[in-house]
């Protein structure tokens, strides 16, 4: 399992305020079959967990946040990007594996 402890994430929110942020402190644990993305926000610790669907595309869930997301590796595996949804909020995210 590969672990990146200093990842950053560009987060785009598609709600009434349409905003984008750049955040630090993401941890990504990645194997051929599974993925975990952990971080802290204003509401506490968050951990999205998921599985590889067979072609490097990961489907993730964070049940405690009513969250679902996807991530797919691009640019030689140093960047992952996809969508996310938590409750009524949704958007896109790009995580740099550092």
N, C-alpha and C positions, 0 to 999 in steps of 0.2 A: 504494500500500500504506500502510495506517495502522499506526503503531507506538506502543505504550504501554509506557513504560520503568519505571514505578513501580507496577505492579499489585500488589494484595493478593489472597490466596486463602483462603477458608474451606474446610478439608479435613475430611471426615468419613471415618473408618476403620470398616469393618464387619468386624472380625475379633474375636478373643477378648477384646481389651481395649476395644473400642468407644470410640473417642476422637475428639475434634474439635480442630482447631488453626486458628489464624489466622496466616498467613505473609506476609511481605513479600518483595520482590525478584523478582517474576515479570515477564517481558517477553513481550508479545503482539504478534505481527506478523500483520496480517489484511488480506486482499484479498477481492474478490468470490468467488474460487475456492479460495484456500488459507489455511491458518492455521499458525502456529508458536507454541508456548508453551514458553518456556525459563526455567529456574530452577536454583539450586544447592541440594543437600541434603547430608546427612551422607556420602553415597556419591559426591559430585561433581556435575558438570554433567548436566542432563537437558534433552532437547528433544523435545517431542511435535510431530509434523507431520501435517497432514491436509488434506482437501479438503472443500469445500462439496458437499453432496449435491443441491443445487439449490433448497433452501428455507431456507437460513440455518442448517442443522444440519450441524455439522462432525464427521467421524469422524477420529480421530487415532491415531497409533502412535508408540511409542518402542521400536524393536527392541532397542537395547542394554539395556533394562530389562525386556524381555518385557512391554511396556505397551501397553494400548489404552484409548481414552477417547472420550468425546463431549462436545461443547459446543454450546450453542444460545444465541443472544443474546436477552435479555429486558430490560425496562425501558428502552426507547428505545436499546438497544444499549450501555448502560454497564455491564451485568452479563452474564456468560456463565455458564451452569451445565450440569452433566451428570454422567456417571458416569466412573469410572476403574478400572482393574485393572492391577496389576503383580505378576506371578507369582501367589502365593496371596493377596495382599492386594487388597482392593477397597473402594470407597466412592463418595462423591459429592464434587464440588467446585464452588465458586462463585468466579469470578474477577471482581474489580472493575477495570474498565479506567480507569486513572488515568495 
